[in-house]
């Protein structure tokens, strides 16, 4: 990523929690959407434009969160996401 500041940021509501999405640009002209779910758990989606990266990320983030919830539940581990409740 070219810099540490996102060029766009928003939130997505998933199952009653809000998750931050930050979009960055690269020197190669592509864009990356990023959401931190936990200390060592980051979801990154790339795209050809800000809108493309955001749309892909908004579609994939609920799946990623659901998959992690199922895995943690199966393992009996506590849920540790960084979602914000309203």
Secondary structure, DSSP 4 states (H G I P E B T S, - for coil): ---SS-SEEEEEEETTEEEEEEEEE-TTS-EEEEEEEETTEEEEEEESSHHHHHHHHHHHHHHHHHHHHHHHHHHTPPP----EE-
